[in-house]
């Protein structure tokens, strides 16, 4: 039996641990905090339950396959509900669009909300986006990262023209979408990878197609229950999770192979293999020997860190009528990306940001009928006191929270008279909670045509050490993190093969 240590109990670490335990490995997960989930966090306060990370499940079949691969069914642990309205979008001109949760219903909804012909525009774009998905999902999302796999996967001239690696997501959208509101809608999908649509590759067109084709889903009781279900399944398989255990460094034997870890209390844990579900910058800057980290650390320095997020958790009494998800678009989307990424000046909070609201109508997350647990998110620059924003500076977070509530009210969603409690999660808080530098949600952004090749591989320069999670291949977001875990488990293989 092969002994495997997994550093971090985020979704990627738990998913890898489940698969490895199911194939005969002796798995122990070491988590520095007092609960599992990582960025899939949960805060409970005064009877209100808030998801503090992802608030939407896309590609639910990825999770279903994970549980099935370990001999279980996801439906034994979780209740998934497909949303009939994926999101309500409010555009700067005041137009509102209730985006259906079913692909076939979208064209008519666009025509009704935005005007005749808008549904055909979007459908034409989605046809191209589906072709991008068909070409890229196997080599880019489901396979280990390598030049051979990625370049070979789009080797034919037709495939290259489909993916258009020389184009940005914004540029591709402009060739299909005349309506500026549809272009704004497309731009938002770049933020799913923490990126700027003006610099993100056109291949990200697959993101809106996959969301709309596979649907938008909610987990009854909150998405935090995904991590709890994964934890429970892992322990059923014989895996162990130790909480409140922080890794100081990964150790190697005389041949340079990973053979365990040293904890911050000085104790040592031996292992045959190590899987790091930690931010790749942390792995290569702090955890592995410097000589082994030289090349991947250099590649990471060439990437643009992803954006972060500023979160308000609002406990509301008698909230106004609302859909499950709302997006209140900024009046100037380009100014938002300039501010977050530090163009035309240093990184700075966005004065009037796009506001994303998740407001589930779920009695399991509120203490009383007629109350609401709302998650409010805006794109934000990373915590960087030396060169950007110091989110820990006195008064900054409270003032910005007030500003966001004012922006919501200006855009027709005034909840100021309904707030019982207000909690804030800043980029600095996210950095402390996840040990992610600056609180970058997705590790590296997808800014630039070569970004996929700069993202750290699941195999490391240290034999016996693997990387899993949103900062490594294939990227951030719940489904991709679970795909990352499958890649790692397949690379390691069943225990009996070793």
C-alpha positions in Angstrom: 0.0 0.0 0.0 1.4 3.4 -1.0 1.4 6.1 1.6 0.2 9.5 0.3 0.1 12.8 2.1 -2.2 15.4 0.7 -1.4 19.0 1.7 -4.6 20.9 1.9 -8.3 19.9 2.3 -9.7 22.2 -0.5 -11.9 20.6 -3.1 -8.9 19.6 -5.2 -7.1 17.9 -2.3 -10.3 16.1 -1.2 -11.1 15.0 -4.7 -7.6 13.6 -5.2 -7.6 12.0 -1.9 -11.0 10.3 -2.6 -9.8 8.9 -5.9 -6.5 7.7 -4.4 -8.1 6.1 -1.4 -10.6 4.3 -3.7 -7.7 2.8 -5.7 -5.9 1.3 -2.7 -3.6 4.1 -1.4 -3.2 4.9 2.3 -4.2 8.6 2.3 -3.8 11.3 4.9 -4.9 14.9 4.3 -3.2 17.6 6.3 -5.2 20.8 6.6 -3.9 23.9 8.4 -7.4 25.3 9.3 -10.1 23.8 11.5 -12.4 22.8 8.6 -12.3 21.4 5.1 -13.2 23.2 1.9 -10.5 25.8 1.3 -11.9 28.5 -0.9 -15.3 26.7 -0.7 -15.7 28.3 2.7 -18.7 28.6 4.9 -19.4 31.2 7.7 -22.3 30.6 10.1 -23.5 33.6 12.1 -26.6 34.1 14.2 -28.3 31.2 12.4 -27.4 32.5 8.9 -25.3 30.2 6.7 -23.1 31.9 4.0 -21.0 30.4 1.3 -17.9 32.5 1.1 -16.5 31.1 -2.1 -18.2 29.6 -5.2 -22.0 30.1 -5.2 -22.9 28.2 -8.4 -22.2 24.6 -9.6 -21.6 24.2 -13.3 -20.8 20.9 -15.1 -22.4 18.8 -12.2 -21.5 15.6 -14.1 -17.9 16.2 -13.1 -18.9 15.8 -9.4 -21.2 12.9 -10.2 -18.4 11.1 -11.9 -16.1 11.7 -8.9 -18.5 10.1 -6.5 -19.2 7.3 -8.9 -15.5 6.6 -9.4 -15.3 6.0 -5.6 -18.2 3.6 -5.6 -20.9 6.0 -4.4 -23.6 8.3 -5.8 -23.5 12.0 -5.4 -27.3 11.9 -4.9 -26.8 9.9 -1.6 -25.0 12.9 -0.2 -26.2 16.1 -1.9 -29.4 17.5 -3.3 -28.6 19.4 -6.6 -31.2 21.8 -7.9 -31.1 23.2 -11.5 -32.0 26.9 -11.6 -34.8 27.8 -14.0 -33.3 31.4 -14.1 -29.5 31.2 -14.2 -29.1 34.9 -13.4 -30.8 38.3 -13.7 -28.5 40.7 -15.5 -29.0 44.5 -15.1 -27.2 46.5 -17.8 -26.1 50.1 -17.5 -29.0 51.3 -19.6 -31.4 49.8 -17.0 -32.3 46.8 -19.2 -32.9 43.6 -17.3 -32.5 40.1 -18.6 -33.5 36.9 -16.9 -31.2 34.4 -18.4 -33.0 31.0 -18.6 -31.2 28.0 -17.1 -32.0 25.9 -20.2 -30.1 26.5 -23.4 -33.0 26.1 -25.8 -34.9 28.9 -24.0 -32.1 31.5 -24.2 -32.7 33.0 -27.7 -36.3 33.9 -27.1 -35.4 35.5 -23.7 -32.7 37.6 -25.3 -35.1 38.8 -28.1 -37.7 39.7 -25.5 -35.4 41.6 -23.2 -32.8 43.1 -25.6 -34.7 43.3 -28.9 -35.3 41.2 -32.0 -32.2 39.5 -33.4 -30.2 39.4 -30.1 -31.0 35.7 -29.6 -29.7 34.9 -33.1 -26.5 36.9 -32.3 -25.8 35.0 -29.1 -26.8 31.6 -30.7 -24.3 32.2 -33.5 -21.6 33.0 -31.0 -22.5 29.9 -29.0 -22.1 27.7 -32.1 -18.5 28.9 -32.3 -18.1 28.4 -28.6 -19.3 24.8 -28.8 -16.7 24.1 -31.5 -14.1 25.6 -29.2 -15.2 23.3 -26.4 -15.2 20.3 -28.7 -11.6 21.0 -29.8 -10.2 22.0 -26.4 -11.8 20.2 -23.5 -9.9 16.9 -23.9 -6.3 18.3 -24.5 -6.7 21.4 -22.3 -8.9 20.3 -19.4 -8.9 16.5 -19.1 -5.2 15.6 -19.9 -1.9 16.3 -18.2 -0.4 19.6 -19.4 2.3 19.1 -22.1 3.3 20.8 -25.3 2.6 17.6 -27.2 -0.9 17.2 -25.7 -2.0 20.8 -26.0 -0.5 21.6 -29.4 -1.3 18.2 -30.8 -4.9 18.5 -29.7 -5.4 21.5 -32.0 -3.0 20.4 -34.8 -5.3 20.6 -37.8 -5.7 23.9 -39.6 -9.5 23.8 -39.0 -9.0 23.3 -35.2 -6.5 26.2 -35.1 -8.9 28.5 -36.8 -11.7 27.5 -34.4 -9.6 28.2 -31.3 -7.9 31.3 -32.8 -5.1 31.4 -30.3 -4.1 34.8 -31.6 -7.4 36.4 -30.6 -8.7 37.5 -27.2 -12.1 36.7 -25.8 -13.2 40.3 -26.3 -12.0 40.2 -29.9 -13.9 37.0 -30.7 -17.0 38.4 -29.2 -16.8 41.6 -31.2 -16.9 39.5 -34.4 -20.2 37.9 -33.5 -22.0 40.3 -31.1 -23.2 43.8 -32.3 -25.2 44.6 -29.1 -22.9 46.1 -26.4 -24.9 44.4 -23.7 -24.2 41.0 -25.2 -20.5 41.9 -25.3 -20.6 42.9 -21.7 -22.3 39.6 -20.9 -19.5 37.7 -22.6 -16.8 39.8 -20.9 -18.0 38.6 -17.5 -17.0 35.1 -18.3 -13.4 36.0 -18.3 -13.7 36.8 -14.6 -14.5 33.1 -14.0 -10.8 32.6 -14.4 -9.8 35.8 -12.7 -8.9 37.4 -16.0 -9.3 40.5 -18.2 -11.4 39.8 -21.3 -9.2 42.2 -23.3 -6.3 39.9 -22.7 -7.8 36.5 -22.0 -7.6 34.0 -24.9 -10.6 33.4 -27.2 -10.6 29.7 -26.0 -12.5 30.9 -22.9 -15.5 31.1 -25.2 -16.0 27.5 -24.0 -16.9 28.8 -20.5 -20.3 30.4 -21.4 -21.2 27.5 -23.6 -20.5 24.9 -20.9 -22.4 26.9 -18.3 -25.4 27.3 -20.5 -25.3 23.8 -22.0 -24.9 22.0 -18.7 -26.9 24.4 -16.6 -26.6 26.4 -13.4 -27.1 24.4 -10.2 -27.4 25.0 -6.5 -26.8 22.6 -3.6 -29.6 22.5 -1.0 -28.1 23.8 2.3 -25.3 25.7 0.5 -22.4 24.7 -1.6 -20.3 24.2 1.5 -22.0 20.9 1.7 -20.0 19.7 -1.2 -16.8 19.7 0.9 -18.6 18.0 3.8 -19.9 15.3 1.5 -16.4 14.8 0.1 -14.9 14.6 3.6 -17.4 12.0 4.6 -16.8 9.9 1.5 -13.1 10.0 2.0 -13.3 8.8 5.6 -15.7 6.0 4.4 -12.9 4.9 2.1 -10.4 4.8 4.9 -8.7 8.1 4.3 -7.8 10.4 7.2 -8.1 14.1 7.6 -6.0 16.0 10.2 -7.1 19.6 10.9 -5.1 22.4 12.4 -1.9 20.9 11.0 0.4 23.2 9.0 3.2 22.0 6.7 6.5 23.9 6.9 8.3 22.1 4.1 8.3 19.1 1.8 11.2 16.8 2.3 13.2 14.8 -0.3 15.4 11.8 0.0 19.0 11.5 -1.2 17.8 10.9 -4.7 15.7 14.1 -4.7 12.4 12.3 -4.4 9.6 13.6 -2.2 9.4 11.5 0.9 7.2 13.4 3.3 6.8 16.7 5.1 7.9 18.6 8.2 5.2 20.3 10.1 5.6 23.8 11.7 5.8 22.1 15.1 8.9 20.3 14.0 7.5 16.8 13.6 8.0 14.8 10.5 5.6 12.7 8.4 6.9 10.2 5.9 5.2 9.3 2.7 5.8 7.6 -0.6 4.0 10.4 -2.5 3.0 14.0 -1.7 0.1 15.8 -3.4 0.1 19.6 -2.8 -3.4 21.2 -2.8 -1.7 24.6 -2.1 -1.2 27.7 -4.2 1.6 26.9 -6.6 3.5 30.0 -5.7 3.6 28.9 -2.1 4.7 25.4 -3.1 7.7 26.7 -5.2 8.5 29.7 -3.1 8.3 28.1 0.3 7.7 24.3 0.5 10.2 22.6 -1.9 14.0 22.8 -2.1 15.1 25.9 -4.0 17.0 24.0 -6.7 13.9 22.1 -7.7 11.7 25.2 -7.7 13.9 27.4 -10.0 12.2 26.8 -13.3 8.5 26.7 -12.2 9.1 29.7 -10.0 10.5 31.6 -13.0 7.5 30.6 -15.1 5.1 31.8 -12.4 6.8 35.2 -12.3 5.9 35.6 -15.9 2.2 35.2 -15.2 -0.3 37.8 -14.1 -1.9 36.9 -10.8 -5.7 36.5 -11.0 -8.0 39.1 -9.6 -9.3 38.8 -6.0 -12.7 39.5 -4.6 -14.3 41.7 -2.0 -17.3 40.0 -0.3 -20.2 41.3 1.8 -22.3 38.7 3.7 -25.6 40.3 4.4 -28.1 38.9 6.9 -31.4 40.5 5.8 -34.8 40.9 7.3 -37.7 40.9 4.8 -35.4 41.1 1.7 -36.8 42.6 -1.5 -38.1 40.1 -4.1 -35.1 38.5 -5.9 -33.9 35.8 -8.2 -31.2 33.3 -7.0 -28.4 35.2 -8.8 -28.2 38.8 -9.9 -25.4 40.7 -11.8 -25.5 44.5 -11.7 -23.1 45.6 -14.4 -20.7 48.5 -14.1 -21.3 51.6 -16.1 -17.7 51.3 -17.4 -16.5 47.7 -17.5 -13.1 48.6 -19.0 -12.4 51.0 -16.1 -13.2 48.1 -13.7 -10.5 45.8 -15.3 -8.0 48.7 -15.5 -8.5 49.3 -11.7 -8.3 45.6 -10.7 -5.2 44.8 -12.8 -3.4 48.2 -12.3 -3.6 49.6 -15.8 -3.6 53.4 -16.2 -2.5 53.7 -12.6 -1.8 51.4 -9.6 -4.2 48.6 -8.6 -7.2 50.2 -6.8 -10.7 49.4 -5.6 -13.2 49.9 -8.4 -15.3 53.0 -7.7 -18.5 51.6 -9.3 -17.9 47.9 -9.7 -20.1 45.2 -11.2 -21.9 43.6 -8.3 -22.7 39.9 -8.2 -25.4 38.7 -5.7 -26.2 35.2 -4.7 -29.4 35.1 -2.7 -30.7 31.5 -2.4 -34.3 31.0 -1.4 -33.3 28.1 0.9 -34.9 27.7 4.4 -31.8 25.6 5.4 -29.5 28.6 5.4 -31.6 31.2 7.4 -32.9 31.1 11.0 -36.4 32.4 10.2 -38.9 32.6 7.4 -38.8 36.1 5.7 -35.0 36.4 6.2 -32.2 36.1 3.7 -28.5 35.2 3.6 -27.0 37.1 0.7 -23.5 36.8 -0.7 -22.4 40.0 -2.5 -19.1 39.9 -4.5 -17.2 42.5 -6.5 -14.0 42.1 -8.4 -11.1 43.5 -6.5 -7.3 44.0 -6.7 -5.2 41.7 -4.6 -4.0 42.5 -1.2 -0.6 44.1 -1.9 0.3 46.8 0.7 3.7 47.5 -1.0 2.6 48.1 -4.5 -1.2 48.3 -4.6 -4.1 48.1 -2.1 -3.6 47.5 1.7 -7.0 46.0 2.5 -6.0 45.9 6.2 -5.5 49.6 6.4 -7.9 51.2 9.0 -11.3 52.0 7.7 -10.8 50.7 4.2 -13.1 47.7 4.2 -16.0 49.4 6.0 -15.9 52.4 3.7 -15.8 50.2 0.6 -18.7 48.0 2.0 -20.8 51.2 2.4 -19.8 52.2 -1.2 -21.0 48.9 -2.6 -24.3 49.1 -0.8 -24.8 52.6 -2.3 -23.9 51.3 -5.8 -26.5 48.5 -5.4 -29.1 51.1 -4.4 -28.3 53.3 -7.4 -28.9 50.3 -9.6 -32.3 49.6 -8.1 -31.5 47.1 -5.3 -31.6 49.0 -2.1 -31.2 46.7 1.0 -29.8 49.2 3.5 -33.0 49.2 5.6 -33.0 45.4 5.8 -29.5 44.6 7.1 -29.5 42.8 10.4 -25.8 41.9 10.2 -23.0 42.6 7.8 -19.8 40.6 7.6 -16.9 41.4 5.3 -14.3 39.1 3.6 -11.6 41.2 2.0 -8.7 40.0 -0.2 -6.5 40.2 2.9 -8.9 37.9 4.7 -8.9 35.5 1.8 -5.1 35.5 1.8 -5.0 34.5 5.4 -7.7 31.9 5.1 -6.2 30.1 2.0 -2.5 31.1 2.1 -3.0 32.4 -1.5 -0.7 35.3 -2.2 -2.7 38.5 -2.2 -6.0 36.6 -2.1 -5.8 35.8 -5.8 -8.9 33.6 -6.3 -7.6 31.6 -9.2 -3.8 31.7 -8.7 -2.7 32.9 -12.2 -5.0 34.7 -14.5 -5.6 33.6 -18.1 -4.3 36.9 -19.4 -2.3 36.3 -22.6 -2.3 33.6 -25.3 0.4 31.6 -23.6 -1.2 31.6 -20.2 -2.2 27.9 -20.3 1.5 26.9 -20.9 2.7 29.0 -18.0 0.2 27.4 -15.5 2.1 24.9 -13.3 1.8 21.3 -14.3 0.3 18.6 -12.1 3.7 16.9 -12.1 6.5 18.8 -10.4 10.3 18.8 -10.9 10.5 16.8 -7.7 9.7 13.1 -8.4 6.9 11.9 -6.2 5.3 15.4 -5.8 2.2 16.4 -7.6 0.1 19.6 -7.7 -3.7 19.8 -7.6 -6.1 22.7 -7.4 -7.0 26.0 -9.0 -3.5 27.4 -9.2 -2.3 24.4 -11.3 -3.4 22.8 -14.5 -6.2 23.0 -15.8 -7.2 26.1 -13.7 -9.6 27.5 -11.2 -13.3 27.0 -10.6 -15.0 24.0 -9.1 -15.3 21.7 -12.1 -11.7 22.4 -13.3 -10.4 21.7 -9.8 -12.1 18.3 -9.7 -10.7 17.6 -13.2 -7.3 18.5 -11.8 -7.7 15.8 -9.2 -8.6 13.2 -11.7 -5.5 14.0 -13.7 -3.3 13.6 -10.6 -5.0 10.4 -9.6 -4.5 9.0 -13.1 -0.9 10.0 -13.2 -0.3 8.2 -9.9 -2.4 5.2 -10.8 -3.8 2.5 -8.5 -1.7 1.4 -5.6 -1.3 -2.2 -6.8 0.5 -0.9 -9.9 3.4 0.6 -7.9 
